[in-house]
Amino acid sequence: MKLTFILSILTLCFYSRTCVFAQNPYDFLQLGISARTAALSGSGISIVDDPSVIAINPSSLGSVLKQKHSISFVKHVLDINSGQAIYVLPFDTLKTERIALSALFTNYGTFDQTDQNGIIIGTFTANNIAFSGTYSNQLDSNLLYGITGKLIYAALADARSMAFGIDAGLLYTIPKSRTNIGFSLLHIGSQLSTFNGYSDKLPVDVRLGINHRLRGLPLLLNVSLHHLADNVDVFFDRFSNFAIGGELTLSKVLDVRVGYDNVLRTSSSTAGKRKLSGFSAGLGIKTKPFLFDYSMNTFGTESFLHRLSLQFSL
């Protein structure tokens, strides 16, 4: 089991956001699933009226104007797949409260299990899943808060691990200035059971961001800092963990998005292999009652992540 556990960690390192952060089975929580936020390189912490944003800021749920839901899918390398479903509960009888249920999963596929001589003696699978509930409400007319509780489950062959986590966030909207400010504290929690004695911590993340819609131009600019809780040698190094993104509305049915994540860019092994690493792009197609989103993120010279999201009302 020790060898297969190490193998799974190496596999996680291959497809995770960056090997720097791929240190335990709960790092799948950091992989953004929403195609819209991924196209903006995760900078959309302050986006309003989009249920998929609760994955990076639970307070954004309070800005959802009508009941709508979101389904997202990510195709990784090595036949690894991830998905997320978000269901916003009806709020016709509620005033400012919003409640949502969601599920996030990653399936790593089937692996050959070998003995010490390299002979295949069977197969095993690996999966991760998190079930969440999110609550959001107003502190005042412009300030929203939100909290998410989640039960996290990881399975590798016959080993199991569980953890409980909490996300919390704030969203301050300034309608007259077409500006929003967001803050979130993600993946605070503890492991409830371990992988055969292997203890792991949840990947704590602190984010701060702002967006602004330009006057006279249909462009939404997003800027955010992420992983502000990471240990660094110099305090100001935290501010290199930034992401920026822009969403340009070309028509009533089409949005075009681009983004840049400085951490992904600088974590590439050599400058010659970076090329488009850290950059992202995508689009959104609005056809009532559906909203289709697509994104592509680049990692190094040949690695790409493709995401698809569908937002709809029942």
Secondary structure, 3 states (H helix, E strand, C coil): CHHHHHHHHHHHHHHCCCCCCCCCHHHHHHCCCCHHHHHCCCCCCCCCCCHHHHHCCHHHHHHCCCCCEEEEEEECCCCCEEEEEEEECCCCCCCCCEEEEEEEEEEEEEEEEECCCCCEEEEEEEEEEEEEEEEEEEEECCEEEEEEEEEEEEEECCEEEEEEEEEEEEEEEEHHHCEEEEEEEEEEEEEEECECCECCCCCCEEEEEEEEECCCCCEEEEEEECCCCCCCCCHHHHHHCEEEEEEEECCCCEEEEEEEEHHHHHCCCCHHHHCCCCEEEEEEEEECCEEEEEEEEEECCCEEEEEEEEEECC
